[in-house]
Amino acid sequence: MTTSEPARPAVPQAPEVRASVLAAFQLVEDARYLGERRPARTSNRRRAERTVADRKLARDLRAS
């Protein structure tokens, strides 16, 4: 080895970890699915309440 060559590290370096876009998307979807587990009846009730509120608002807007 000459002085113009860089010194090599004694321990080989591990390759850099790179996640693909698809893998990152899958992680986000998994976290969303696992983080928001609610019973179906809760989701259905909220959807029904939102529908009733939307219809009431539409009826009030037509009346005014």
Sine and cosine of phi, psi and omega as CSV:
sin_phi,cos_phi,sin_psi,cos_psi,sin_omega,cos_omega
0.00,0.00,0.69,-0.72,0.03,-1.00
-0.98,-0.21,0.15,-0.99,-0.05,-1.00
-0.95,0.31,-0.29,0.96,-0.01,-1.00
-0.99,0.11,-0.23,0.97,0.01,-1.00
-1.00,0.01,0.64,-0.77,0.04,-1.00
-0.94,0.33,0.52,-0.85,0.03,-1.00
-0.96,0.28,0.68,-0.74,0.02,-1.00
-1.00,0.07,0.60,-0.80,0.03,-1.00
-0.93,0.37,0.51,-0.86,-0.03,-1.00
-0.94,0.34,-0.52,0.85,-0.03,-1.00
-0.95,-0.32,0.77,-0.64,0.03,-1.00
-0.90,0.43,0.66,-0.75,-0.01,-1.00
-0.99,0.16,0.59,-0.81,0.04,-1.00
-0.96,0.27,0.58,-0.82,0.02,-1.00
-0.90,0.43,0.50,-0.87,-0.02,-1.00
-0.94,0.34,0.70,-0.72,-0.01,-1.00
-1.00,0.09,0.78,-0.62,0.02,-1.00
-0.78,-0.62,0.80,-0.60,0.04,-1.00
-0.99,-0.11,0.69,-0.72,0.05,-1.00
-0.97,0.24,0.25,-0.97,0.01,-1.00
-0.88,0.47,-0.66,0.75,0.00,-1.00
-0.89,0.45,-0.66,0.75,0.02,-1.00
-0.91,0.42,-0.65,0.76,0.03,-1.00
-0.90,0.43,-0.68,0.74,0.04,-1.00
-0.87,0.49,-0.66,0.75,0.00,-1.00
-0.90,0.43,-0.63,0.77,0.04,-1.00
-0.89,0.46,-0.66,0.75,0.01,-1.00
-0.91,0.42,-0.71,0.70,0.00,-1.00
-0.89,0.45,-0.66,0.75,0.02,-1.00
-0.89,0.46,-0.68,0.73,0.00,-1.00
-0.90,0.43,-0.64,0.77,0.01,-1.00
-0.91,0.41,-0.68,0.73,-0.03,-1.00
-0.92,0.40,-0.70,0.71,-0.05,-1.00
-0.97,0.24,-0.45,0.89,-0.06,-1.00
-0.99,0.12,-0.34,0.94,-0.10,-1.00
-0.87,-0.50,0.65,0.76,0.02,-1.00
-0.97,0.25,0.92,-0.40,0.06,-1.00
-0.78,-0.63,0.46,-0.89,0.07,-1.00
-0.88,0.48,0.52,-0.85,-0.03,-1.00
-0.87,0.49,-0.59,0.81,-0.04,-1.00
-0.91,0.41,-0.53,0.85,0.05,-1.00
-0.91,0.40,-0.71,0.70,0.02,-1.00
-0.90,0.44,-0.68,0.74,0.00,-1.00
-0.90,0.43,-0.64,0.77,0.01,-1.00
-0.91,0.42,-0.71,0.71,0.02,-1.00
-0.88,0.47,-0.65,0.76,0.03,-1.00
-0.90,0.44,-0.66,0.75,0.02,-1.00
-0.92,0.40,-0.66,0.75,0.03,-1.00
-0.89,0.45,-0.64,0.77,0.02,-1.00
-0.91,0.41,-0.63,0.77,0.02,-1.00
-0.90,0.43,-0.70,0.71,0.02,-1.00
-0.88,0.47,-0.69,0.72,0.00,-1.00
-0.90,0.44,-0.65,0.76,0.02,-1.00
-0.90,0.44,-0.68,0.73,0.00,-1.00
-0.92,0.40,-0.63,0.78,0.03,-1.00
-0.90,0.43,-0.68,0.74,0.03,-1.00
-0.89,0.45,-0.69,0.72,0.03,-1.00
-0.88,0.48,-0.67,0.74,0.01,-1.00
-0.90,0.43,-0.67,0.74,0.02,-1.00
-0.91,0.41,-0.61,0.79,0.01,-1.00
-0.93,0.36,-0.58,0.81,0.06,-1.00
-0.93,0.36,-0.55,0.83,-0.04,-1.00
-0.95,0.30,-0.46,0.89,-0.06,-1.00
-1.00,0.00,0.00,0.00,0.00,0.00
